[in-house]
Structure formats: C-alpha cells, structure tokens
Amino acid sequence: MLVAFSVAPSGTGRADGSVHDAVAAAVAVVRESGLPNRTTSMFTEIEGEWDEVMDVVKRATEAVQPFGSRVSLVLKATRPPALDAYGTASQRSFGA
C-alpha cells in the first residue's frame, strides 16, 4: 500500500501560526518506522502493508496532537498490483 498524507495542527496559539515543530514530530514518527518513505513540501509518502502503514499514520497524527487544539489529516492511498509470478511487486515506489 502506498499512502500520501499530511497532518497539521490548528489552534496552535503561536503568534506566527507556525506548525513546523508539529510537522517535524510527525515526520520523525515516519522515519523511525523503518518503512520506505519520502517527504515533499506537500505530503509524506509511506509504503508498506495496510496495517503497518495505517499504524504509522495514526502515530504521526497523535504526535501532532499536543501542538494544537485540533489536528487536520489529509490522506490519499493506493494499493499497487499484487506480486507477480517471481514474487516481486510489478511496481515499487521506493527502493527497498
């Protein structure tokens, strides 16, 4: 499964409205997961089995919660083709 998500707090109470500390906390959760991932200016992409990917998204969202009164999560997901006759995925988003 390939998931692209972004998570950010609102109601931070910061005068500058910055969410960088919260986003850094979420990205740290993703990096520590050990799953293939990539972070861009818009989304963090993560690849793995359904349960392990959704667990990382959940923990990343929970890591953002202390930074605001509410958390916004945007998530897009796709399930790549099944394994081929050789036991390899016909498409991989990240190097393994």
C-alpha positions as CSV (number, residue, x, y, z in Angstrom):
1,M,0.0,0.0,0.0
2,L,1.2,3.5,-0.8
3,V,-0.1,6.4,1.3
4,A,0.5,10.1,0.8
5,F,-0.6,12.1,3.8
6,S,-0.2,15.5,5.5
7,V,-1.0,16.3,9.1
8,A,-1.0,19.6,10.8
9,P,-2.4,21.2,14.0
10,S,-4.7,24.2,14.2
11,G,-5.3,26.4,17.2
12,T,-1.6,26.4,18.0
13,G,-1.7,29.6,20.0
14,R,1.5,30.7,18.3
15,A,1.5,34.3,17.1
16,D,3.3,33.4,13.9
17,G,1.0,30.4,13.2
18,S,4.0,28.1,12.6
19,V,3.4,24.4,12.6
20,H,7.0,23.3,11.9
21,D,7.6,21.7,15.3
22,A,4.4,19.6,14.9
23,V,5.3,18.6,11.3
24,A,8.8,17.6,12.5
25,A,7.3,15.4,15.2
26,A,5.1,13.6,12.6
27,V,8.0,13.2,10.2
28,A,10.1,11.7,13.0
29,V,7.5,9.0,13.6
30,V,7.6,8.1,9.9
31,R,11.4,8.0,9.7
32,E,11.6,5.9,12.9
33,S,9.1,3.3,11.4
34,G,11.7,2.0,9.0
35,L,9.2,1.8,6.2
36,P,10.2,3.2,2.8
37,N,9.2,6.9,2.8
38,R,9.6,10.3,1.1
39,T,8.7,13.7,2.3
40,T,7.9,16.6,0.0
41,S,6.6,20.1,0.6
42,M,3.0,18.9,0.3
43,F,2.9,15.3,1.6
44,T,4.8,12.5,3.3
45,E,4.6,9.2,1.3
46,I,5.0,5.9,3.0
47,E,4.8,2.3,1.7
48,G,4.1,-1.0,3.3
49,E,1.4,-3.4,4.3
50,W,-2.0,-1.9,5.2
51,D,-1.8,-2.3,9.0
52,E,1.7,-1.1,9.3
53,V,1.2,2.0,7.2
54,M,-2.1,2.9,8.9
55,D,-0.4,2.4,12.3
56,V,2.3,4.9,11.3
57,V,-0.3,7.4,10.1
58,K,-2.1,7.1,13.4
59,R,1.1,7.6,15.5
60,A,2.1,10.6,13.3
61,T,-1.3,12.1,13.9
62,E,-1.1,11.5,17.6
63,A,2.4,13.1,17.7
64,V,0.9,16.3,16.3
65,Q,-2.0,16.5,18.8
66,P,0.0,18.2,21.6
67,F,0.8,21.1,19.3
68,G,-2.8,22.4,18.8
69,S,-6.4,22.1,19.8
70,R,-7.3,20.2,16.7
71,V,-5.5,18.1,14.1
72,S,-6.1,18.0,10.3
73,L,-5.2,14.9,8.4
74,V,-5.3,14.6,4.6
75,L,-4.7,11.1,3.2
76,K,-4.6,9.5,-0.2
77,A,-3.9,5.8,-0.7
78,T,-3.4,3.3,-3.4
79,R,-2.9,-0.4,-3.4
80,P,-0.3,-1.4,-6.1
81,P,-0.6,-4.6,-8.2
82,A,-0.2,-7.9,-6.5
83,L,3.1,-9.8,-6.6
84,D,4.0,-11.3,-9.9
85,A,5.0,-14.9,-10.7
86,Y,8.5,-14.2,-9.4
87,G,7.3,-13.0,-6.0
88,T,8.2,-9.3,-6.7
89,A,5.9,-6.4,-6.9
90,S,5.5,-5.2,-10.5
91,Q,5.6,-1.6,-9.3
92,R,7.6,-0.2,-6.3
93,S,7.5,3.4,-5.4
94,F,10.7,3.5,-3.3
95,G,13.8,1.4,-3.3
96,A,13.8,-1.4,-0.8
